[in-house]
Amino acid sequence: MGGWAIAVHGGAGVDPNLPLDRQEEAKQLLTRCLNLGISALRSNLPAIDVVELVVRELETDPLFNSGRGSALTENGTVEMEASIMDGPKRRCGAVSGLTTVKNPVSLARLVMDKSPHSYLAFSGAEQFARQQGVEVVDNEYFITPDNVGMLKLAKEANTILFDYRIPTSGYETCGSGVESPLQMNGLPISVYAPETVGCVVVDREGRCAAATSTGGLMNKMTGRIGDSPLIGAGTYACEVCGVSCTGEGEAIIRGTLAREVAAVMEYKGLGLQRAVDFVIKDRLDEGKAGLIAVSSTGEVAYGFNCNGMFRGCATEDGFMEVGIWE
């Protein structure tokens, strides 16, 4: 055993002109969440509890695209999704289409622990939430002025806006103001910068866990489901590693990205960082994405093929890093 390790992310694909104050806000939030997880690991909480704890904190802060602050659908509402996975027995839970659950990741945990299923969505997930007594709020709780402004921009451009954190004034200098060659499923998109959140942890016992949560795409079609709640795509944990992905959901789904990291470790014998590098280079086709990962031996790794990724990581031997760019 190599001791505990933890990594968090707030999304891959960062606009290079993102204002410095927003960059600093993001780093402060990542540092706070990283320290929360470190404290829990030092108190010997199991990995599955730590990933839930950290992602709940990310969902509660409106800075990134999950929980409060989630991206809005074409109808101006929020539809959230999340998943969580416990590596030792590959137990998992996932939810989609949530409109009132304050912390989607905790409902995913309850699906894993308290239901006979692995995945619940829309009205069924909402009904299960009420049966379990989780905290619910009006949909308006999740909607922020920033999101309303970005939805307006998306509708005016008749497109999906990935980076909904671009300021609604002066955005001409950011990615949404320039023509982009990027495509999703063959269709042009305005800018690539989704801000899903996630956490991966290995504890002192070598148990890996992963959790991912998101509001999806700004101006997405109602009912759209991305990679974040899909086990093996956006989230995966097993005896070898734990992985959380972020980026172009459709590309991550096609590449079963999170599971692929574990697969090349298991079948090709690659170490964690080499596995991450291989998957980012060879399994995304033309998609843009990133991921964070930990191994059962206490390693931590990340990779991305876009401008940047909001991330932080730490290990028991004292290593700690918080960054955005390469």
Buried (B, 14 or more C-beta within 10 A) or exposed (E): EBBBBBBBBBBBBBBEBBBEEBBEBBBEBBBBBBBBBBEBBEEEBBBBBBBBBBBBBBBEBBBBBBBBBBBBBBEBBBBBBBBBBBBBEEBBBBBBBBBBBBBBBBBBBBBBEEBEEBBBBBEBBBEBBEEBEBEBEEBEBBBBEBBEBBBBBBBEBEBBBBBBBBBBEEBEEBBBBEEBEBEBEEEEBBBBBBBBBBBBBBBBEBBBBBBBBBBBBBBBEEEBBBBBBBBBBBBBBBBBBBBBBBBBBBBBBBBBBBBBBBBBBBEEEBEBBBBBBBBBEEBBEEBBBBBBBBBBBBBBBBBBBBBBBBBBBBBBEEEEBBBBEE
